[in-house]
Amino acid sequence: MAPSDDRPQPVSIGFHGGQVLAVRVHAHDLDKLRKALEAGSARWHELADAEGASLLDLGRIVYVRADSDEHKIGF
């Protein structure tokens, strides 16, 4: 699931209403986000990414999609 090294990986975070936030995060920051979503206790979560940080309303997130950076050949 996570890349073999600690390079940031592309992640898409979808919100109610259809907005999508595309970020590049390290595996440990993605794990923190997933744990915060599973716990459901806090409403706000600060996500550090390659560009800076974002403050997310966990109650509005409908999905998190983590892409691999593996190069693919073909269509």
C-alpha positions as CSV (number, residue, x, y, z in Angstrom):
1,M,0.0,0.0,0.0
2,A,2.7,2.5,1.0
3,P,5.7,3.2,-1.2
4,S,8.9,1.5,-0.3
5,D,10.6,4.8,0.6
6,D,9.3,7.8,2.4
7,R,8.6,10.0,-0.6
8,P,5.2,11.8,-0.5
9,Q,2.5,9.9,-2.4
10,P,-0.5,11.3,-4.2
11,V,-3.7,11.3,-2.2
12,S,-7.2,12.5,-3.2
13,I,-9.6,13.5,-0.4
14,G,-13.3,13.7,-1.4
15,F,-15.8,15.9,0.5
16,H,-19.6,16.1,0.7
17,G,-20.7,18.2,-2.2
18,G,-18.1,16.8,-4.6
19,Q,-15.0,18.8,-3.9
20,V,-11.7,16.9,-4.0
21,L,-8.5,18.0,-2.4
22,A,-5.4,16.5,-4.2
23,V,-2.3,16.4,-2.0
24,R,1.1,14.6,-1.8
25,V,1.6,13.2,1.7
26,H,4.1,10.9,3.5
27,A,2.8,7.5,4.5
28,H,2.9,8.3,8.3
29,D,0.7,11.4,7.7
30,L,-1.7,9.4,5.7
31,D,-1.9,6.8,8.5
32,K,-2.6,9.6,11.0
33,L,-5.5,10.9,8.9
34,R,-6.9,7.4,8.6
35,K,-6.7,6.8,12.3
36,A,-8.4,10.2,13.0
37,L,-11.2,9.2,10.6
38,E,-11.6,5.8,12.2
39,A,-11.7,7.3,15.7
40,G,-14.3,9.8,14.8
41,S,-13.6,11.8,17.9
42,A,-12.1,15.1,16.7
43,R,-13.8,17.3,14.1
44,W,-10.7,19.0,12.7
45,H,-7.4,17.4,11.6
46,E,-4.3,19.1,10.4
47,L,-2.7,17.2,7.5
48,A,0.9,18.0,6.6
49,D,1.6,17.6,2.9
50,A,4.5,18.4,0.5
51,E,3.2,22.0,-0.1
52,G,2.4,22.9,3.6
53,A,-0.5,21.9,5.7
54,S,-4.3,21.7,5.4
55,L,-6.9,21.8,8.1
56,L,-9.6,19.3,7.3
57,D,-13.2,18.9,8.7
58,L,-13.3,15.2,9.2
59,G,-17.1,15.1,9.3
60,R,-17.2,16.3,5.7
61,I,-14.8,13.7,4.2
62,V,-16.5,10.9,2.2
63,Y,-13.4,9.2,0.9
64,V,-9.6,9.1,0.9
65,R,-7.8,7.6,-2.2
66,A,-4.1,6.9,-2.0
67,D,-2.4,6.3,-5.3
68,S,0.9,4.5,-5.8
69,D,3.7,6.2,-7.6
70,E,4.5,3.0,-9.5
71,H,5.2,3.6,-13.1
72,K,2.8,1.7,-15.4
73,I,3.2,0.7,-19.0
74,G,0.1,0.5,-21.1
75,F,-3.3,2.0,-21.0
